[in-house]
Amino acid sequence: MLPQSFTELQRKNDCNGGMMEEWHQKLHNNTSPDDVVISQALIEYIKSELDISIYWKTLNENGITKERFLSYDRAICNEPNFRRDQNDGLLRDLGNYMRTLKVVHSGADLESAVANCMGYKDEGLLEARQELRPSINQPKDRLKDLLFLDIALDSTVRATVERGYEELSNASPEKILYFISLVVENLALSVDSNEDLICCLKSHDGVATG
């Protein structure tokens, strides 16, 4: 399976340890509707200029306590401790991540979920597909809705790729490499036996960043 987009969020915003890593482990082990509330609490915490009481107020108002955090299979023991220079990036990326979580957990109708995802940039569309993949592989009451949502996301990525063909003739090498990564990653998310594609993607990323 491809790495979850949360890993990229951590890397981009320099928040790999503490509460964020504990939450990452919970997400990886068993994501739940609580994760929507956690992301909202972090966003409110950032908007309040890092007032930790606002973080807990948002959690408590939605039924999440310290005891509940400790009851998770992957417990969350620490509080967030962000720096002010991280605020803008985290607000943007946590907002995108929360939209993905809501698609999976909120119970919104399919049409609204698709409408939300259609506003994503290319990376956001692929992140949404990454987050949907574990849920699709597990029995769920709304499996049909999730499958149709994944198909809609896949179609939108394909349309984006097709629109970009004409620009490739005059594109820089970096843009061509980025274009290839979109195609390979989207294909890897569309098949079950994707180990070879993931190896190709890792090799490609090594060339792109080398």
N, C-alpha and C positions, 0 to 999 in steps of 0.2 A: 504494500500500500504506500502511496505517496505520503510524505510528511504532512502533518496537519498544518493549516495556515497559522495556527497559534504560534508555532515555532518561528515562523517568519516574523510575526508581530513582535515576539520577544527579541529576536535578533535586531530588527530595525530600530527598536526603541530602547535597547540596552537594559532589559529588565528580565534577566535570566534566572535570578535566584528568588529566595524568600517566598512571599505569598503567591507571586505570579507563577513560580515553578510548581508550587503545591496545587494551584488551580489547574495548571497544565496537566498534572498527573491525574487529577480528578476527571478532567475532560477526556483524557485518553482512556481512562478506565471505565467511566460510565457517565456520559453527559446526561443532564436532566433539565427540567424547567427552571430549577434553581440557578442554572448558569446564566439565564437571561437576566435574573435579578442581580446576580453578582456583577455582570458587565454594566448594568445600569448604575449600581452602587459605585463602581469605580469611576464611571463617567461623572456622576454627581460629585464625588470626592475631588476630582480634578477641577471641575467647574467652580468649586468652592474654595479654590486656592489651597487645596490639600488639607482641608479641615476633616480630620479623621472622624469627628462626631457625625458629620453628614453621611459618611460611608456607612456607619452603623445604623443611623436613623433610616436610611433607605432600605437596608437589609431587614431591620426589625419590623418596619411597616409592612413588609412582604413576608413575614413569618420566618425569617432566617436569623438564627441566634448563634452565639459562639458554640453552644452545645451542639447545635445542628452541624456546624462546620466540623466539629470533632467526631461526629458520628459517621461521616462519609468513609467509605472503604479507603479512599486516599484523603486523609484528613487535611483540612486547611487550618494551620495553627498560627500563622503569622498575619499581621496586618500589612496592607500595602504601604510602601515607603518610597514614593516617587520623588524625583527632583523636578523643580519648576521648568528646567530646560527640556524635559520630556513631555510636557503637557500637550503641546500642539499635535505631535505625532501620535501620542496615545489616544487623544480625543478622536482623531480621524480613524485610527485603526480599530479601536475598541467599538466605535460606532458601526463600522462595517462588519465587525465580528458579531456584534449583537444582532444585526439584521439577519445574518446567517442563522444564528441560534433561534431567532424567532420563527424563521421559515420551518425549522425542524420541530420546535416545541410549542409554539403559541396556539396551534389549532386553527389558525386563520385559514380562510378558504383558499383554494388553489389559485384562483384568479388574482387575489391580492398578493399572494406570495410571489407569483410570477412577475407582477407589476413592480414589486420591490426589487427583485433581482435584475430586471431589465435595465435598471438604472446603474448597475455596477459597471465599472471599467472591466477590461479583459481579465485582469488579475482577480478582481472580485468575483467574476463569474466562475472562474476555476476554483477559487476558494470555497464558493458555495457548493460546487460539485464535490469537492473534497470532504466537506462537512456532512453532506448528504449520504455519502457512500456507506459509512458504518450503519446508519439507520436503515438503508435499503437492504443491507445484508441480514437484518434481523426482523423477525415477524413483528408487524405493527398493524394496528387497526386502520391506519391511514396509509398503508403501503402503496396503494394505487395512486393516491395523490402525490406521494413522494416520487414515484416513478415518472409520473407525468411532468412534475416539476423538473426532474433531472433531464428529461427529454427536451423540455423547453430551454433549459440552460445550455444543453449541448447544441441545440439548433442555433441559439444566439451566438455562441462562440464560433460555430461554423460560418454563420453569416458575416461575422466580423472578419474572419480569415479571408473569406471570398472577396469582401470589399477591399482588402488590402493587397490583393494580387497585383493590381495595376501599379502600385507604388514601389514594388520591389525592384523594378529595372533601374531606378535611380536611387535606391536606398543605400544607406551606409552599411558596412559589415555588421555593426552592432544591431541595427534594426532587423537585418535579415536573420541574425542569430536569435533575436527575441521572437520573431515571427515563427521560426522553426520550433522554439520551445513551446509556444502556444499550441501548435498543431500536435506535437508529441505528447504533451501533458494531457490535452483534452482526449486524445486517443487512449492514453493509459487509463483514464477514468471511465472509459466506455467498454473495457474488456475485463474479464475475470483474471486470465493468466497474463499479467502485465509485467512480469519480472524483467523480460528482455527490454521492454520499452522504458522501464525505470532505469535500467543500466545505461541505456542510450541517453536518457535525459540527464543523468548524473555526469556522464562523460561530456555531454554538450555544455552543461553548466560550468564544468571545469575549463572548457575552452573559452566560454564567454567571459569568465572572471579571471582567466589567466593572463 
